[in-house]
Amino acid sequence: MDCRIVKIKRMRTPHMNNVKYLLIVVLLFLTGLAQGQTEFDDDVEDVPAAPIDGLIVPALIAAAYYGYKKTNKK
């Protein structure tokens, strides 16, 4: 082949990575500020979460069985 084929190189934009990192840092900073300024002056009764302790072991067994069946399909 001769040298008439010219490869077009894409322009790299390294500044876009910097913009993404800056955006992530700013969002994390604002999230930290928002979480740090929460004060609850209400006298509300705390409601306990749903009791799922008895369902964890059966759910793990069912998930393991389901995964075994999915991976060993013939």
C-alpha positions in Angstrom: 0.0 0.0 0.0 1.1 3.5 -0.5 0.9 6.5 1.8 -2.3 7.9 0.5 -4.3 6.5 3.3 -4.5 9.0 6.1 -5.6 7.9 9.5 -7.8 10.4 11.2 -7.0 10.7 14.9 -9.7 11.6 17.3 -9.1 14.7 19.3 -8.7 13.8 22.9 -10.3 16.0 25.4 -8.4 15.5 28.7 -10.2 18.5 30.2 -13.5 16.6 30.2 -12.0 14.2 32.8 -11.1 17.2 35.0 -14.7 18.5 34.7 -16.1 15.2 35.7 -13.8 15.0 38.7 -14.6 18.5 39.7 -18.4 17.9 39.5 -18.1 14.8 41.6 -16.1 16.6 44.3 -18.6 19.5 44.3 -21.6 17.2 44.6 -19.9 15.2 47.4 -19.1 18.5 49.2 -22.7 19.7 48.9 -24.1 16.4 50.1 -21.8 16.6 53.2 -23.1 20.1 53.9 -26.7 19.1 53.5 -26.3 16.1 55.9 -24.4 18.1 58.5 -27.2 20.6 58.9 -30.0 18.3 59.9 -31.5 19.0 63.3 -34.7 17.4 64.4 -36.5 19.2 67.2 -39.6 17.1 66.9 -40.6 14.8 69.6 -41.8 11.9 67.5 -42.0 8.3 68.5 -39.5 6.0 66.8 -41.1 3.2 65.0 -38.9 0.1 64.7 -38.2 -1.4 61.3 -39.9 -4.4 60.0 -38.6 -7.6 61.6 -37.0 -9.6 58.8 -34.5 -11.5 60.9 -36.4 -14.7 60.5 -36.5 -14.4 56.7 -32.8 -13.9 56.0 -31.7 -17.6 56.1 -34.6 -18.8 53.9 -34.0 -16.0 51.5 -30.3 -17.0 51.2 -31.2 -20.6 50.7 -33.7 -19.7 48.0 -31.1 -17.5 46.3 -28.5 -20.2 46.3 -31.0 -22.7 44.9 -32.1 -20.3 42.2 -28.5 -19.5 41.3 -27.6 -23.2 41.2 -30.6 -23.9 38.9 -29.7 -21.0 36.6 -26.1 -22.0 36.2 -26.7 -25.7 35.6 -29.4 -25.5 32.9 -29.1 -28.1 30.3 
